[in-house]
Amino acid sequence: MNVTEAIATRMSCRAFLPTPVPEATVRAILDAAAQSPSGGNLQPWRVYALAGAPLAEFVALVRSRMPANPRGEGSEYDIYPADLWEPYRARRFKCGEDLYATIGVTRDDKFGRLLQFARNFEFFGAPVGLFFCLDRRMGPPQWSDVGMYMQSVMLVAREHGLHTCAQEAWSVWHRTVGEFLALPPELMLFSGMALGYRDEAAPINRLRTDRAPLEDFAQLRGF
Ligand SMILES: Cc1cc2nc3c(=O)[nH]c(=O)nc-3n(C[C@H](O)[C@H](O)[C@H](O)COP(=O)(O)O)c2cc1C
């Protein structure tokens, strides 16, 4: 698989098979991705991987806390800017609509939407759950470095026949994540990520999101 194929076949997988991923594979992916660039080579990413018993224990802990806290604990950062404007607002809306359409959940089916959203907090059934953190004193440049590391993880995962779903949704359970992982106080959770083998039969995995044409975001001059 070349890089273009890895990019083209990566998608956000939201239903996984329970097939375990060997520790050596997870190590190889996280290690290869560390070749990602970062400003000043700070390598600000910190990653935690859960599988097996600790993963089951963690998911059960979050589930036990949901009834008292259906919206979670609140994110430590704004996942989106307030009052998102065009064209971003329409893109976000379409992505949600298209996602729920794959499983026949309509706009007014609030319960159906909530149920699907809650699947985030089971890593969509993936056998591996990853958490990406960074020192809370870091700024936007280092956040972008962590994003690059995450993208590398997602692409190398494709090389191993695996799929992923980045999950900012986990940020709303940042206290529980911090407590379970015993995160040092300076570390802040940015995002989770589900990792595993795609359930090819799951309708939700049929979603393929579109992209704006090159002319909308790139200007090439002097060619
Ligand atoms: C940092 C980051 C966090 C994300 N968080 C979530 C999430 O919490 N739950 C989810 O279902 N998808 C999440 N996504 C997936 C995006 O919705 C998805 O990447 C986007 O719609 C494009 O679709 P694609 O990944 O299938 O190409 C996240 C993506 C990124 C890059």
The ligand as an SDF file (V2000), in Angstrom:
LIG
                    3D

 31 33  0  0  0  0  0  0  0  0999 V2000
   -9.5350   15.0850   15.6510 C   0  0  0  0  0  0  0  0  0  0  0  0
  -10.7680   14.3970   15.1680 C   0  0  0  0  0  0  0  0  0  0  0  0
  -11.7520   14.0480   16.0660 C   0  0  0  0  0  0  0  0  0  0  0  0
  -12.9120   13.3790   15.6570 C   0  0  0  0  0  0  0  0  0  0  0  0
  -13.8490   13.0020   16.5870 N   0  0  0  0  0  0  0  0  0  0  0  0
  -14.8760   12.1980   16.2170 C   0  0  0  0  0  0  0  0  0  0  0  0
  -15.7510   11.6760   17.2020 C   0  0  0  0  0  0  0  0  0  0  0  0
  -15.6560   11.9610   18.3880 O   0  0  0  0  0  0  0  0  0  0  0  0
  -16.7140   10.8130   16.8150 N   0  0  0  0  0  0  0  0  0  0  0  0
  -16.8760   10.4600   15.4930 C   0  0  0  0  0  0  0  0  0  0  0  0
  -17.7740    9.6580   15.2150 O   0  0  0  0  0  0  0  0  0  0  0  0
  -16.0750   10.9620   14.5340 N   0  0  0  0  0  0  0  0  0  0  0  0
  -15.0710   11.8070   14.8640 C   0  0  0  0  0  0  0  0  0  0  0  0
  -14.1990   12.2880   13.9210 N   0  0  0  0  0  0  0  0  0  0  0  0
  -14.3490   11.8690   12.5190 C   0  0  0  0  0  0  0  0  0  0  0  0
  -14.8140   13.0020   11.5870 C   0  0  0  0  0  0  0  0  0  0  0  0
  -16.1970   13.1890   11.7030 O   0  0  0  0  0  0  0  0  0  0  0  0
  -14.4320   12.5780   10.1630 C   0  0  0  0  0  0  0  0  0  0  0  0
  -13.0260   12.5360   10.0770 O   0  0  0  0  0  0  0  0  0  0  0  0
  -14.9420   13.4980    9.0890 C   0  0  0  0  0  0  0  0  0  0  0  0
  -16.3440   13.5250    9.0760 O   0  0  0  0  0  0  0  0  0  0  0  0
  -14.4330   13.0530    7.7020 C   0  0  0  0  0  0  0  0  0  0  0  0
  -14.8470   11.7260    7.4470 O   0  0  0  0  0  0  0  0  0  0  0  0
  -13.8160   10.5470    7.2180 P   0  0  0  0  0  0  0  0  0  0  0  0
  -12.8950   10.4850    8.4000 O   0  0  0  0  0  0  0  0  0  0  0  0
  -14.6790    9.3000    7.1180 O   0  0  0  0  0  0  0  0  0  0  0  0
  -13.0710   10.8140    5.9540 O   0  0  0  0  0  0  0  0  0  0  0  0
  -13.0710   13.0110   14.2920 C   0  0  0  0  0  0  0  0  0  0  0  0
  -12.0690   13.3800   13.3830 C   0  0  0  0  0  0  0  0  0  0  0  0
  -10.9390   14.0610   13.8040 C   0  0  0  0  0  0  0  0  0  0  0  0
   -9.8740   14.4080   12.7990 C   0  0  0  0  0  0  0  0  0  0  0  0
  1  2  1  0
  2  3  1  0
  2 30  2  0
  3  4  2  0
  4  5  1  0
  4 28  1  0
  5  6  2  0
  6  7  1  0
  6 13  1  0
  7  8  2  0
  7  9  1  0
  9 10  1  0
 10 11  2  0
 10 12  1  0
 12 13  2  0
 13 14  1  0
 14 15  1  0
 14 28  1  0
 15 16  1  0
 16 17  1  0
 16 18  1  0
 18 19  1  0
 18 20  1  0
 20 21  1  0
 20 22  1  0
 22 23  1  0
 23 24  1  0
 24 25  2  0
 24 26  1  0
 24 27  1  0
 28 29  2  0
 29 30  1  0
 30 31  1  0
M  END
$$$$
